[in-house]
């Protein structure tokens, strides 16, 4: 049983497509489907400068740039993310990049 659970956790059987969402200052500025997007560079205008979001083989990262947009560059050192729940956070620029499933992007309940 434990080997089955480990295999399921490692390789997963995700029924929903993965998406990357880029949120700046609480506002969604970019959303890409990682299953259909073959790759590319996307420029993000931030308070600290211009960041390059790189998409390749179903994974995402903030690519190193010649002109630093973040003082500590922890967000760049995070590297590639590809699993739902993974995220890259750049606090000085109020930037959050996260991998989600399509189902997570929808409202599942409303409480009054």
C-alpha positions in Angstrom: 0.0 0.0 0.0 2.8 2.4 0.9 4.5 1.9 -2.5 1.2 2.6 -4.3 0.8 5.8 -2.4 4.4 6.8 -3.0 4.0 6.2 -6.8 0.7 8.1 -6.8 2.3 11.1 -5.0 5.4 11.0 -7.2 3.9 10.7 -10.6 0.3 11.7 -9.8 -2.7 11.1 -11.8 -3.9 14.7 -12.4 -7.1 14.9 -14.3 -7.0 18.7 -14.7 -4.5 20.6 -16.9 -1.8 22.6 -15.2 -1.6 26.3 -15.5 0.8 29.0 -14.4 -0.6 32.1 -12.9 1.4 35.3 -12.5 0.0 37.7 -9.8 1.5 41.1 -9.2 0.2 43.3 -6.3 -2.8 41.0 -5.9 -3.9 41.2 -9.5 -3.6 38.4 -12.1 -1.5 39.7 -15.0 -0.8 36.4 -16.9 -2.2 32.9 -17.1 -0.8 30.2 -19.3 -1.8 26.6 -19.9 1.4 24.5 -19.4 0.0 21.5 -21.3 -0.4 23.4 -24.6 2.3 26.1 -24.2 5.5 24.8 -25.9 7.7 27.5 -24.4 8.9 31.0 -24.6 10.0 34.1 -22.7 7.4 36.6 -21.3 8.5 40.0 -20.1 7.0 41.2 -16.8 7.1 44.9 -15.9 7.8 45.2 -12.1 8.6 48.1 -9.8 12.3 46.9 -9.7 12.7 46.5 -13.4 11.9 43.9 -16.1 11.7 40.2 -15.3 11.8 37.4 -17.8 9.4 34.5 -17.2 10.7 31.4 -19.1 8.3 28.5 -20.0 9.9 25.3 -21.2 8.8 21.6 -21.2 5.9 22.2 -18.8 8.0 24.1 -16.3 8.4 27.7 -15.4 11.2 29.9 -13.9 12.3 33.5 -13.6 15.3 33.7 -15.9 18.5 35.5 -14.8 18.7 39.0 -16.4 21.6 41.3 -17.0 20.0 44.1 -15.0 18.7 42.8 -11.7 15.1 43.6 -10.8 15.3 42.0 -7.3 17.9 42.9 -4.7 18.4 39.4 -3.2 17.4 37.4 -6.3 15.9 34.6 -4.2 13.1 34.3 -6.8 15.6 33.6 -9.5 17.5 31.0 -7.4 14.2 29.1 -6.8 14.7 27.7 -10.3 12.2 25.6 -12.3 8.7 24.8 -10.9 6.3 22.4 -12.5 4.0 20.7 -9.9 0.7 22.1 -8.8 1.2 23.9 -5.6 4.8 25.0 -6.5 5.4 28.8 -6.4 8.0 31.5 -6.9 7.7 34.6 -4.8 9.4 37.9 -5.2 8.4 40.0 -2.1 10.1 43.3 -3.1 8.2 43.3 -6.3 4.9 41.9 -4.9 5.1 39.0 -7.5 3.7 35.5 -7.1 4.1 32.8 -9.8 2.2 29.6 -9.0 1.4 26.4 -10.7 -2.3 25.4 -10.3 -4.7 23.0 -11.9 -7.6 24.4 -13.9 -10.0 23.2 -11.3 -8.3 25.2 -8.6 -8.9 28.4 -10.5 -12.6 28.1 -10.3 -14.8 28.9 -7.3 -15.8 25.8 -5.4 -18.0 27.2 -2.7 -19.5 30.5 -1.4 -20.0 31.1 2.3 -22.4 33.6 3.8 
